[in-house]
Amino acid sequence: IPDMDRIIQAVHAGAKKAVVVGGGFIGIEVVENLREQKIDVTLVEMLPQALAFLDPDMAAYAHQELQMHGVDMHLGDGVKTFARNADGTLTVTLASGAQLAADMVVLAIGVRPNTQLAEEAGLVIGAAHGIQVDDHLRTSDPDIYAVGDAIEVEHFVTKSRALIPLAGPANRQARIAAGNIAGIDDIYAGTQGTSIVKVFDLAAGATGANAALLTKLGIPFRSVTIHPGSHAGYYPGSTPVHTKLLYSPDGKLLGAQAAGYDGVDKRIDVLATAIRL
């Protein structure tokens, strides 16, 4: 909230140019809202794409939407230095040597688990640098439970350990841990990573594993991408819903992604349910 207050203060003080570093959920949402305030925005992302939870071919629809709304993008490039000029403006120099002028800079470069208290308590920290818990959300000390963004969860599809900082899973984990503490036996069955983001008029959503995760873990998969209408073509106003399925060679659904202007959430909800069941 204090960060948000400072951003609003900078906008009200007359900022005309902003640089947003980081193309994840928060970065994209900040970019959109600053553009809605008629501020010139440059997005800087070290990866070759924004929204890393999507495959590159699906992220391309988000890139197109950002460009259509006047966002200048520097992908595959990181920040080297910040410098404050005599007139109070900023110069952001990138690793490529590009220099960006800005009245304000917003860093949205991700989160990492704060495990200091757990480490001091002697609890086991996992390979992904999150607190290790079992399926009852107990840490290595059976009298201590942990939930939320600080823990390593089991990815529901790949069964690998992962950090998946989302509000829905954190809420469910808290309820399950509270039940176990109160003597109601319950287990947390892993995180599927279902998520969606609004990019101006576009929505982009995903569930399950993406191609990068499956490739990293050596899990064989195939994919199919289709572009059906958001509703029946004979009724006016239909727009394409770009939908990608990732599946195992024997036909098991491993992940899904969608991007479009209408009905993305509905498709992802149905596919997420199919994966879970």
C-alpha positions as CSV (number, residue, x, y, z in Angstrom):
1,I,0.0,0.0,0.0
2,P,2.8,2.6,0.7
3,D,4.3,1.7,-2.7
4,M,0.9,2.3,-4.3
5,D,0.6,5.6,-2.5
6,R,4.0,6.7,-3.8
7,I,3.0,5.7,-7.4
8,I,-0.2,7.7,-7.2
9,Q,1.7,10.7,-5.7
10,A,4.1,10.6,-8.6
11,V,1.3,10.5,-11.1
12,H,-0.5,13.5,-9.4
13,A,2.8,15.3,-9.3
14,G,2.8,15.3,-13.1
15,A,4.9,12.4,-14.2
16,K,4.8,12.0,-18.0
17,K,7.2,9.1,-18.6
18,A,7.5,5.9,-16.6
19,V,9.7,2.8,-16.9
20,V,8.3,-0.5,-15.5
21,V,10.9,-3.2,-14.9
22,G,9.4,-6.7,-14.9
23,G,6.8,-8.2,-17.1
24,G,5.0,-10.5,-14.7
25,F,1.4,-10.0,-13.3
26,I,2.2,-6.9,-11.3
27,G,4.4,-5.3,-14.0
28,I,1.7,-5.7,-16.7
29,E,-1.0,-4.4,-14.4
30,V,1.0,-1.3,-13.5
31,V,1.8,-0.7,-17.2
32,E,-1.9,-0.8,-18.0
33,N,-2.9,1.5,-15.2
34,L,-0.2,4.1,-16.0
35,R,-1.2,4.1,-19.7
36,E,-4.8,4.7,-18.6
37,Q,-3.4,7.8,-16.9
38,K,-2.0,8.9,-20.3
39,I,1.6,8.4,-19.1
40,D,4.2,7.2,-21.7
41,V,5.3,3.7,-20.5
42,T,8.4,1.6,-21.3
43,L,8.4,-2.0,-20.2
44,V,11.7,-3.7,-19.5
45,E,11.9,-7.5,-19.1
46,M,15.1,-9.5,-18.9
47,L,13.4,-12.6,-20.4
48,P,12.6,-12.7,-24.1
49,Q,8.9,-12.4,-23.3
50,A,6.5,-10.9,-20.8
51,L,4.2,-13.2,-18.7
52,A,6.5,-16.1,-18.3
53,F,3.7,-18.4,-17.2
54,L,2.6,-18.5,-20.9
55,D,4.4,-20.2,-23.8
56,P,6.1,-17.6,-26.1
57,D,3.5,-18.2,-28.9
58,M,0.7,-17.3,-26.5
59,A,2.6,-14.4,-24.8
60,A,2.8,-12.9,-28.3
61,Y,-0.9,-11.9,-28.2
62,A,-0.2,-10.0,-25.0
63,H,2.8,-8.3,-26.6
64,Q,0.6,-7.3,-29.5
65,E,-2.0,-5.8,-27.2
66,L,0.6,-3.8,-25.2
67,Q,2.0,-2.4,-28.5
68,M,-1.5,-1.5,-29.7
69,H,-1.9,0.6,-26.6
70,G,1.4,2.5,-27.1
71,V,3.6,0.6,-24.7
72,D,7.3,0.6,-25.7
73,M,8.8,-2.8,-24.9
74,H,12.5,-3.8,-24.3
75,L,12.5,-7.6,-24.0
76,G,15.5,-9.8,-23.4
77,D,17.2,-6.8,-21.8
78,G,18.0,-5.9,-18.2
79,V,18.7,-2.8,-16.2
80,K,22.4,-1.8,-15.8
81,T,22.2,1.5,-14.0
82,F,19.8,4.2,-12.7
83,A,20.9,7.9,-12.7
84,R,19.2,10.9,-11.3
85,N,19.5,14.0,-13.4
86,A,19.9,17.6,-12.2
87,D,16.3,18.4,-13.1
88,G,15.0,15.5,-11.0
89,T,14.3,13.1,-13.9
90,L,15.9,9.7,-14.2
91,T,18.0,8.0,-16.9
92,V,17.7,4.2,-17.0
93,T,20.6,2.5,-18.8
94,L,20.0,-1.1,-20.0
95,A,22.5,-3.9,-20.5
96,S,22.2,-3.4,-24.3
97,G,23.3,0.2,-23.8
98,A,19.9,1.7,-24.5
99,Q,19.1,4.8,-22.4
100,L,15.5,5.5,-21.2
101,A,14.3,8.8,-19.9
102,A,11.8,8.6,-17.0
103,D,10.0,10.7,-14.4
104,M,9.3,7.5,-12.3
105,V,10.5,3.9,-12.2
106,V,8.5,0.9,-10.9
107,L,10.4,-2.3,-10.0
108,A,8.1,-5.4,-10.3
109,I,10.8,-8.0,-10.5
110,G,9.2,-10.8,-8.6
111,V,9.2,-12.3,-5.1
112,R,11.3,-14.7,-3.2
113,P,10.2,-16.5,0.0
114,N,11.2,-14.9,3.3
115,T,12.4,-18.0,5.1
116,Q,14.6,-16.3,7.7
117,L,12.4,-17.2,10.7
118,A,12.1,-20.8,9.5
119,E,15.9,-21.1,9.0
120,E,16.5,-19.7,12.5
121,A,14.1,-22.3,13.8
122,G,16.2,-25.0,12.1
123,L,13.5,-26.1,9.7
124,V,14.4,-27.8,6.4
125,I,14.5,-25.4,3.4
126,G,13.9,-27.1,0.0
127,A,15.9,-26.9,-3.3
128,A,13.6,-24.1,-4.6
129,H,14.5,-22.1,-1.4
130,G,11.0,-22.4,0.1
131,I,10.1,-24.0,3.4
132,Q,9.7,-27.8,3.0
133,V,6.3,-29.2,4.0
134,D,4.5,-32.5,3.8
135,D,0.9,-33.0,2.4
136,H,-0.5,-32.0,5.8
137,L,1.5,-28.7,5.5
138,R,3.8,-29.8,8.4
139,T,7.4,-28.6,8.3
140,S,10.3,-30.8,9.3
141,D,9.2,-30.0,12.9
142,P,5.8,-31.8,13.3
143,D,4.6,-29.0,15.7
144,I,5.2,-26.2,13.1
145,Y,3.0,-25.7,10.1
146,A,3.7,-23.4,7.1
147,V,1.5,-22.1,4.3
148,G,1.5,-19.5,1.5
149,D,4.2,-18.0,-0.7
150,A,7.0,-19.1,1.7
151,I,6.5,-22.8,1.1
152,E,7.4,-25.3,-1.6
153,V,4.4,-27.0,-3.0
154,E,4.0,-30.1,-5.2
155,H,3.0,-29.1,-8.7
156,F,-0.2,-31.0,-9.3
157,V,0.7,-32.0,-12.9
158,T,4.5,-32.7,-12.8
159,K,4.7,-33.7,-9.1
160,S,7.9,-31.6,-8.9
161,R,8.5,-29.2,-6.0
162,A,7.8,-25.6,-6.9
163,L,7.2,-22.0,-5.7
164,I,3.8,-20.9,-6.9
165,P,2.8,-17.6,-5.1
166,L,-0.9,-17.3,-5.7
167,A,-3.6,-16.1,-3.3
168,G,-6.1,-19.0,-3.9
169,P,-3.7,-21.8,-3.0
170,A,-2.4,-19.8,0.0
171,N,-6.0,-19.4,1.3
172,R,-6.8,-23.1,0.9
173,Q,-3.5,-24.1,2.6
174,A,-4.3,-21.9,5.6
175,R,-7.7,-23.6,6.0
176,I,-6.2,-27.1,5.7
177,A,-3.4,-26.3,8.2
178,A,-5.9,-24.9,10.7
179,G,-8.0,-28.0,10.3
180,N,-5.0,-30.3,10.9
181,I,-4.0,-28.3,14.0
182,A,-7.5,-28.6,15.3
183,G,-7.4,-32.4,14.8
184,I,-9.4,-32.6,11.5
185,D,-7.2,-34.7,9.2
186,D,-6.9,-33.1,5.8
187,I,-4.3,-33.0,3.0
188,Y,-3.2,-30.4,0.5
189,A,-3.2,-32.1,-3.0
190,G,-0.8,-29.8,-4.7
191,T,-1.0,-26.5,-6.7
192,Q,-2.1,-26.5,-10.3
193,G,-1.2,-22.8,-10.9
194,T,-4.4,-21.7,-12.6
195,S,-4.1,-18.0,-13.2
196,I,-5.4,-15.2,-15.5
197,V,-4.4,-11.6,-16.2
198,K,-6.1,-8.7,-18.0
199,V,-3.9,-6.9,-20.5
200,F,-6.0,-3.8,-21.6
201,D,-8.9,-5.4,-23.5
202,L,-7.2,-8.9,-23.7
203,A,-7.3,-11.7,-21.2
204,A,-4.6,-14.4,-21.0
205,G,-5.0,-17.4,-18.7
206,A,-3.3,-20.7,-18.1
207,T,-3.6,-23.9,-16.0
208,G,-1.3,-26.8,-15.3
209,A,2.2,-27.0,-16.8
210,N,3.6,-24.9,-19.6
211,A,6.1,-26.1,-22.3
212,A,9.1,-24.7,-20.5
213,L,8.4,-26.6,-17.3
214,L,7.7,-29.9,-19.1
215,T,10.8,-29.5,-21.2
216,K,12.9,-28.7,-18.1
217,L,11.6,-31.8,-16.4
218,G,12.0,-34.1,-19.4
219,I,8.3,-34.9,-19.6
220,P,7.3,-35.8,-23.2
221,F,4.4,-33.8,-24.5
222,R,2.6,-32.7,-27.7
223,S,0.6,-29.5,-28.3
224,V,-2.3,-28.3,-30.4
225,T,-3.4,-24.7,-30.9
226,I,-6.8,-23.7,-32.2
227,H,-8.5,-20.4,-32.8
228,P,-12.3,-20.9,-32.3
229,G,-14.8,-18.1,-32.0
230,S,-15.8,-16.9,-28.5
231,H,-19.4,-17.8,-29.5
232,A,-21.3,-19.2,-32.5
233,G,-20.2,-17.4,-35.7
234,Y,-23.8,-16.8,-36.9
235,Y,-24.3,-14.5,-33.9
236,P,-22.6,-11.1,-34.3
237,G,-19.6,-10.0,-32.2
238,S,-17.6,-13.2,-32.0
239,T,-13.8,-12.9,-31.6
240,P,-11.1,-15.6,-31.7
241,V,-10.1,-17.4,-28.5
242,H,-6.5,-18.6,-29.1
243,T,-6.4,-21.9,-27.2
244,K,-3.4,-24.1,-26.7
245,L,-3.4,-27.6,-25.1
246,L,-0.3,-29.5,-23.9
247,Y,-0.8,-33.2,-23.6
248,S,1.1,-36.4,-23.1
249,P,1.6,-38.8,-26.1
250,D,-1.1,-41.1,-24.6
251,G,-3.6,-38.2,-24.5
252,K,-3.5,-37.0,-20.9
253,L,-4.0,-33.2,-20.5
254,L,-0.9,-31.6,-18.9
255,G,-1.7,-27.9,-19.4
256,A,-3.7,-25.3,-21.2
257,Q,-3.4,-21.7,-22.2
258,A,-5.8,-19.2,-23.8
259,A,-5.8,-15.6,-24.9
260,G,-8.6,-13.5,-26.3
261,Y,-11.2,-10.8,-25.8
262,D,-14.1,-12.8,-24.5
263,G,-14.5,-16.2,-22.8
264,V,-10.9,-17.0,-21.8
265,D,-11.8,-17.5,-18.2
266,K,-14.6,-20.0,-19.1
267,R,-12.3,-22.1,-21.2
268,I,-9.5,-22.2,-18.6
269,D,-12.0,-23.0,-15.9
270,V,-13.3,-26.1,-17.8
271,L,-9.8,-27.3,-18.7
272,A,-8.5,-26.7,-15.1
273,T,-11.4,-28.9,-13.9
274,A,-10.6,-31.6,-16.4
275,I,-6.9,-31.7,-15.3
276,R,-7.8,-31.8,-11.6
277,L,-10.3,-34.6,-12.1
